[in-house]
Each structure stands twice: as structure tokens, then as C-alpha cells.
Amino acid sequence: MSAIVWICFLLLRWVVEGDDRINGFWESIGAAISFSRALIAYPTFCLLVYYLSGYYLQPQKRRLSSEFLTTFISAAVITLIAFFYIIIDDVVPDHYAYYNSLLMLFGLQFGLVYLMRIGISFFTRAYRYRPRTYTLQLSDAESGQISLPPSTERVIIEVPDDASEQQLYRTIGKLYPLKVEIAFTARTYDLLMGRTSIQDFSEQPLISITANPMSDFQLTIKRSFDMLMSLLCLVLLSPLMAGIALAIKCTSPGSVLYSQERIGHYGRPFQILKFRTMRSNAENGKPMLTQDDDPRITKVGHWLRKYRLDELPQLWNILKGDMAIVGPRPERRYFIEQIAERAPYYCLIYKIRPGLTSWGPIKVGYTDTIEKMIQRLNYDIAYMENMSIRHDLKILFYTIGVIIHGKGK
């Protein structure tokens, strides 16, 4: 659509302003090359702006007012940048022609894209996309695996006042891997504590579990930052990583990298990467927490852990999308089960991608007991409920201090 916008814009300039570049288009190879480049660059730039606006995260669930505002602001940004980069140097009869060009480009960019989006939205909602809300009784969820009808997008858990926290969070933990919106009915205690949200006064008060405090715009910026930074660090730190790999290989037998299953976003497993800091087969098949002066850790491993350099291969996990730069540290299922016995709300961190660093690791450091893991979990949940770009930058600043001072372990 943006390519059509650009072609229509050039044609309108030709009709309204008598643009000489259009008149002599077929007579000039340079003009043809310039036109071709702009026809590729302009739509690519538009896609970038629309992506960063957060529009593509969940467009089918977006309200019409939000769709209008997002499209309007994106079109304004695209128009202003394109105008000053491409059009401002054109030779025009007077300064009014600049304003005409600016308004024409904005009108086309906003009008055509918005009409297309409205058409797609009405079509998908009327014929294709029919989201379903499924009400789940807590007692039914406890009996076994949860099976949802097709097209289910939101699940509301009916929670009686006498239900235990363990029952509720076990059910939430089963629902997360299904990638649906999760909410539960407010109990008397929840109403008194003001934890409920009412979006429609015809509905009962609900507590949303999967709602993210960050806007779609912030989430997109966060993910874009993660991808760019992880790629940049993988390139710039490649000599250091090669040196670490050589040191590991020369000082202890075994592989350089260590792969381990962790539980991440939506409660789904993934393979996390680390530089190996222990001797091979250190656990002998049974998960064990690291202790002070652990004899399994190699000499190079002690140094890597102190400065947290063993985590550098996780930049690849971040680039792939398994992790984020800032987010709660992922754990193994074996330890999650132990944590959940004492802190059943552990499943709440499945809401977001796990991270390379977060508030929990900064405050608690390496965890060698279940108590410390729960303490770290509490910090991570506090971060998650208040997450923002500003907080992420603050956590990165503190993390750099931990690395520089060698406070890893």
C-alpha cells in the first residue's frame, strides 16, 4: 500500500504542481533510478515505522479508536521524515508548494492505509476472526489437562471464595502454554484490595493475569532494542568470546558451550546457552544448585562467573527470541516445581520473556538455595508489574556496575 501511496503522490504532484521530474521521467535514466530507489526505500521505511508503533502485535484485537490514532500518528511521522529527507530539496515555484506536497503525502498515507486497515478489520471480525471467551470452572481444571474449544482467545476462571492460591495458580500455569488471555473472577478479598479491573459494566469484575503494563509501542521498542543490541554485541564481542572459548578448551576437557533446558515465555521450554564453567557431567543426571567454593567449577569458570561472562552466549537466545535482555531469569522445571510448592505464583513470570538480567539477579545474585530463588522471584515479579523502558535502562546500568566490580559470584 505504501508503494501505491508513493506513486499516487508523484502523479498528484505532476497534476497539481507540474513536477518536471515526472514530465521528463522516461527521458532521464537518473530520474528512473531515483524513482526505483524511492519506490523501495519509502515502503520499507513505512513498514519500519508501523512495526515500531506496535500495530502489528495484535492488530485483530485493536479497537477502532486505537487503530485510528496509531495510523494517524504513524502517517504524521512518515510524512514529516520523508518530506524533509526527500522533498525539501526539490525546486518548487514558491513555499506554498511545499505545504501542498506535505499535505498531499500525509493525506494519501493516512487515508489509503486507514481505509485498507478498516476494511481488513471489518472483514476479519465479521467473517474470519471470531474470538471466543471460554469460562472455566476451577474445579474442572484441577481434574486434569485443560482442553479449549477452537478459536478461544480468552479464558475466564470461575474462582469460588474458598479456593486456595495453589489451586488457582496451578490452573494458570496450565493455561499459559496455550497462549490465551487469562483472567479470573474477583473474590471478596480481591474486591477489598482493589485488584479488579472493569472494562465493561455489563461484565463481572475480573483480574487479568496476562495484561502487560507496557504498551504495544513500548513492547515493540523493547524487542527491537533486544535484537539490535544482541546482534551488535555478538559482533563486537566475538574476539572476547573466541578467547573465552579457547581458555575453556585449553584448561578443562569437554565442550566449550553448555546447553540446558529452561522454562521461558508462556511456560514453554527452550535451550539456554552458556559457556561451560564446570567440569563435564558435573551433575550426573541430577539437578544441583551451585554452592560457595563448589569443587565442580573450573578455574576459568570461577573467573567467568565473577564477571558474568558465562552468560554471553545467551545473546544468541535473545536474537532468536527465546529471551530478552531484561527479564526474569529462567529456571529448570525441577527447581520450578520446588519453588511453586512454597510460592505458587511462580507461573506469573511466564507473562514475559525471560531475560539475561533483571532486578532479581542484581539484588540476590547467583541463587544457591530455594529461599534465594523465591527472593529473586519476588523482585522479578515486582519488576514485571512495573516494567517500562525507563526501568529496563536503569537495570542495565546497575548490571554494568555488577560486571565491572566482579560481583557475579
N, C-alpha and C positions, 0 to 999 in steps of 0.2 A: 504493500500500500504506500509506503514512503517513497518508493521509486516512482509510482504514479503521481504522487504529490509533487515531486521534483520536476517531472516532465510537464505537468499541468502548470506549474509555476513559471517555467521558462516560456511556455506558449502564451500565458497571460501577459507576461512582460512584453512579449513581442507584439501582442494586440494592443495593450494599453499604452506602452511606452515606446514601442518601435525599437526594441533592442537590436542593435546592429549585429550582435553575435549570432542571433537566430537567422537574420537575413543572409548573412554570409557563411552559414554553417557548412553547407556542402562545398563551399569554395576554399575552405581552410582546414587543412589536416590538423593544425594545432587546436582549433576550436573543437574538432571531433574528438581528439584525445582528451581535452579538458572536460568535455561533456561526459565521456565514458568514465573518467575517473570520478567525477562528481556523482554519477549515477550509481557507482559502487560505494563511495565513501559516505554519501548522505544517508542512505538506508541503514548502513552499518552503524553510523553514529546514532540514528534514531533508535535502533534496537538496543544499543547500549544504554541510552537514557531511559527507555521504557523498562529495561531489566533493573536498572538501579532504582527506579521508582517503586519497585516491588510489585508491579502489576501482574507479572507472570507467576507469582507464587500460588495464588488460588483465585484466578480470575472468575471461575464459575460461581464462587461464593460471595463475590464482591457486590455490595449494594450499589444501586444506580447512582445515588448521590456521590459515593466514593469513586465510582467509575468516571463520573463527570469531572470531579475535582482532580483526580490523578491525570486524566487525559489533558485537561486544561493546563495544569502546571507543567507537564512534560512538554506539551506543544510550545508553551512560552519559552522554556529553557532551550529547546531545539531551535526555535526561530531566532532568538537573540544571539546564540552562539554561531549559528550558520550565517546569520546576517552580517555580523562583524568579521567573520573569518572569510566569507566568500564574496559577499555583495558590496561591502563598504568601499572597496577599491574600484568599483565599476565607474565608468564615466557616464554620468546622467545629466540631463538638462538642468535640473535645479534640485534643491534639497527636498522638495515635496515628493520627488520621485523615489527617494529613499524611503520615506514614510509609506508610500504606496506599495513598494516592494515588501517592506516589513509586514504590513497588514495583509497583503495577499498571501505571503508564505504562511503566516500564522493562521489565517482563515482556512486555507487548504489543509494544513497539517492537522489542525484541531477538528475541522468539520468532517473531512473524509474519514479520518481514523475513528472519530467518535461514532459516526454513523455505522461504520463497519462493526465496531465493538458492540453497539447497541443491538444490531441485527443478530450477531452471533450469540449474544447473551439471551435474547428472547427465544431464539431457535433452540439453543441447548436446554434452556429451562422448560420450554414447552414440549419438546419432542425427545431430547436425548438425556439431559441431566435431570434426573428426578431423585434428589437426595431423600433418604428415609431416616427418620428418627426411630430408634428401637428402644423400648423400655425394658429393662432387665431387672428382675427380682433378685435381690441379693442372695436369697436362699437357693434360687435356681443356679446361680453362678457358682456356688460352693460345691455343687454336686459333681462337677467335672469340667470338661473342656467347654468353652463357650463357642457356639456356632451362631453367626449372624446371618440374616437374610441378605440377598444380593442388594447392592446399591445403598447399603447402610452407611451413613456418614457420621451420624451422631448416636451415642448410646447414653441413655439416662438410667442411672442405677437407682432403683427404689430402695431407700435405706430406712428401716424402722428405727425408732428411738433407742431400742435396746441392743442394736447391733454393735459388735466390737470393732475397734480400729483394725485389728488383724484381719477380720473378715472383709472389711471394705477395701483395704489396701491389697489384699491377695487378689481380689477381683479386678482392681485397677491394673495390677501387674499382668494379669491375663489379657486384658483388653489392649494394652499399649502396643504389642506386636501387630495388632490388626489395623493400626494406623487410622483410627477413627477419633472423632471428638468425644471426650469423656466428661460427663457431668453427673452429679448425684444430688438427690433431693436433700434439702436442708432439714436437719433435725433441730430440736428445740435449742440445744446448746449452740449450734451454728447460727441460728437466728439471733440469739442474745449477743453473740460475739461479733455480729455484723460481717460475717464471712460470705454472705449470699450476694448474688447479682440478679437483677430482674431486667431482662431485655424487652419483655412483652408482659404487660399487666394481665393478660389473659392466661399466662403460664404460672406455674408454681415457682417459688424461689429455688434457684439452683446454685450449686457451687461448681464452677468449671475447673477441671483439672488440667486440661491441655491448652488453655488460653495462654498465649505468650505475652509478657509485659512489653516486649519490643514490637514496634510497628513493622509492617511489611517492608517499608523503606529501610529501617534500621537493620532488619534481618538480612536484606539483600546486601547492604553495605558491609555488614559483618562477614558474610560469606565471601564477597568479592575481596575484601581485605585478607581473609584467610588464604584464599587461592593465590593472590599476588605475592603475599609475604612468604608463604611456604615455597613457592617456586623460586623467588629471589634468593631466599636463604639456602635452598638446595644448591643453587648455582654458586653463590658466593662462598658458602662454607664447604664446598666439595673438597678443597685441599685439606682442610682440617679433618673432615670425615674420613678421607683417604688415609691420613696419618694415624687416626684412631684405629681404623681397621687394621693397619699394618702393625701397630703396637699390640693389639689383641692377638693377632695371628702369631706374632713372634714370641709372646710371653706365656701363652697357655694353649693347649690343644683344643680343637673344637671349632665350630663355626664362628664367624665374626658377628653375624646378626642373630637375634633371638626372637622368635615369633611365638606369640601366646594368644589364646582366645580370651577376649574380654566382651563384656556386655555393654552395648552402646545405645544409640538413639533408637527409640521405640522398643527398647528391651531386646534388640536383636544382636546376635554375636558377630564379631569381626576379629580379624587377626591383627594385633598390635605389634609393631616392630620396635626393637631396642638393640643397642649394642650389648653384646653379651658381657656381663660383669661378674658372673660366677663360673665356676668350673662346670664342665659338661655333666649333664644328668645330676644336677645338684639336689633335685627334689625326689628323685627315684619314684616318680609317678604320683607322689602325694604332695598337694599344695602346701607350702610352708611360708610363713611371713619372715621377712628379714629381721635379724636381731643385731644388737650392737656387737661389734667385733666378730661378725659372722665369719667363720672359717671358710665358708663356701665362696666368699668374694675374693677375686683375684687382686693383685696389687694394682694393676691398671684399672680394675673395676672400682676400687676404693676412690681413686682419683676422679674417674668418670662420674661416680655418684655424687661426690662432693660438689662438683660444679654442674651437675645435672646434664652432662654431655651425653650420657647414655640414652637420653630421650630424643636426640637429634633425628634418628631415622623416622620418628613419628611425623616429621614434616611430610613424608610421603603419604601417611594416613590422612593428614589434613588436606593435601592436594586431591586425594581420591574422594574425600567427602565423608570418611568414617569418623573424623574428629574435627574439632575447631581449635584455634589457637587458645582461646579462653573458654573454659567449660569444666564441669566436674570431672575428676579423674575416673576412668572406667575401672571396674573391678572384675575379677573372675567369679563365675557363678557359685563356686564352692564357698567363697567368702561372703558373697551377697546373701546366700541362704542363712549364714550365721548372723550377719548384720540385721537381716529382716526379722529374725526372731526377737530382737531387742528394739529395733527401730523399723517397724513395719512400713513406714512411709518412705523407705528407700526408693521404691518404684517411681516416686515423683521426679527423680532426676532423669528418667527416661524421656522427659519432655523435650530436652535439647541434646545436641551433640556433645559427647564427652570432649574434654579439652586437654591440651598439653600442659596448661597451668590454670589455676583458679585460686580463689580466696582460701579454700580449704588447704591445699598443699603449702601455700605461703605461711599460714598460721600454724599448721600442725607438722608439716614436713613429711618425711617418709613415715609410713604407719607400720609399726611392728606389733600392734595389738588390736583386737576388735574394738576396744574402747576408743583408741585413737581414730580408727576408721569411722566410728559413729560421730566423733567430734568433728572430723573433717567433713562428713556428710552434712552435718548441721550448718557449717559455714557455706558449703556448696549450695544448699537449698536457699539460704539467705541471699546468696549471690543471684541464684536463678530467679527468685521472686522480685528482684530489683535490678535485673540486668539491663544494661544500656551501653552504648558506645563509650560514653564517658567512664563508666566503671571498668570496662574492658581495658581502656588505655591506662587507667590507674593500676590495675592488676599487673599489666605488662611492665609498668615502671617498677613496681615492687619486685617482680620476678627478676628483672635485670639486676637489682640490688642483691638478691639472694645468690644469683650466679656469680657476680663479681666477688662477693665476700666468701664464696665457697661454703654456703650454709645448707647445701643439699643434704648431706649426711656425712 
